[in-house]
């Protein structure tokens, strides 16, 4: 069983603090920092400095302003990861589309039925970006220009697996990226949707060299993971694979859980039998937490603070909870 501590505290003004959706842990000149982002933020990523054992304070001098048009809608930041070798942060938008939702408190039943069938889908093109932010290793200040890619949707439109879902809104099994992890020169993009028949969830793998001007995203790979019918709500790299938060693809309240995935493709056959031990292991359930407003928190972000031979020390943050409701988990390795 995990040991869970709720005494982690974020100090300072966090933008859209009840909508935190992405988190990454890293060091600047030997001091631990967190990068956090909100799915309601238009352009901000904030850095929080560890000031005591379980306290992180917003460092206003290190706020990152992402290069987007002044009239841009929300970026829908859903994933942040860090490469310690190059001191680069990676930030990704959801690449999703949306449709009007039912509003029981302000619309009639007839109006809500119409909203369910409304053919108008908002493309939300500002969400279709991945950013590479180089940081100065001593100060944490942004180094040079922030690079960005906005060509993933082109890849989706050509891919045999994903092209069928490109025009479907998120939460209706359309494309929706919520996980981002960096490992050994590659970015792993985890999907909340679509979930394919057989409960296969895609993870798109690309080289971080795609941000080099002479490179592109054409060389990519899709691996599939199975999470007992759940979708990827976030993921982070560990020594031998990844920790994944699994949760609903749609708006259901749960269940949520933490999984270990070894990073290998989980489509098997007569020429490739199911391995022993399995590629995926369910480590823990994530019990629901309720915020001050009465809303149930949704586990939206995970980062590893420390890994030993026997376990992981991870930080989990929640959407719909003030300041992300950070929880420190000590999870034994299986």
Secondary structure, 3 states (H helix, E strand, C coil): CCEEECCCEEECCCCCHHHEEEEEEEEECCEEEEEEEECCCCCEEEEEEEEECCEEEECHHHCEECCCCCCCCCCCEEEEEEECCCCEEEEEECCCCECCCCCCCCCCHHHHHHHHHCCCCECCHHHCCEEEEEECCCCCCECCCCEEECCHHHHHHHCCCCHHHCCCCCCCCCCEEEEEEEECCEEEEEEEEEEECCCEEEEEEEEHHHHCCCCCCCCEEEEEEECCCCEEEEEEEECCEEEEEEECCCCCCCCCEEEEECCCCCCCECCECCCCCCCEEEEEECCCCECCCCCECEEEEEEEEEECCCEEEEEEEEECCHHHHCEEEEEECC
